[in-house]
Amino acid sequence: MIDIIKQLGIAMQPQSHHTPVCLESQGREFIGLLGKSHVLDILYFMFNNEESVRFNHLKREIGLTATTLSRRLEELNNQGLVDREVFAEVPARVEYKLSEKGRTLGPILKSVFSWVERVNS
């Protein structure tokens, strides 16, 4: 093998090692977020609802505490997957919906879940 490399004039130089995006800081945070409790439940519910969803409706439908739901929605919002809209009303009304970026995640998650079902059947 070494003779062939020498004959072809290919230098044996170390290849540059590039870290995949999914292992870099932002990628790790995103993948970590998907693994947190109830995140996939929230995303699934929102993928199946075209309209904005009020906080309390989401809390009832998924069955989460207000604290957990609030934290997860904040994390999803920080990642740009969920848009949050606050209305100047008394009492305050807050609605959430998937952002454009969040909508693009739907087909990817469907593909992953289909793969999981296929390999575990």
Buried (B, 14 or more C-beta within 10 A) or exposed (E): EEEEEEEEEEEEEEEEEEEEEEEEEEEEEBEEBBEBEBBEBBBBBBBEBEEBBEBEBBBEEBEBEEEBBBBBBEBBBEBEBBBBEEEEEEEEEBBBBBBEEBBEBBEEBEEEEEEEEEEEE
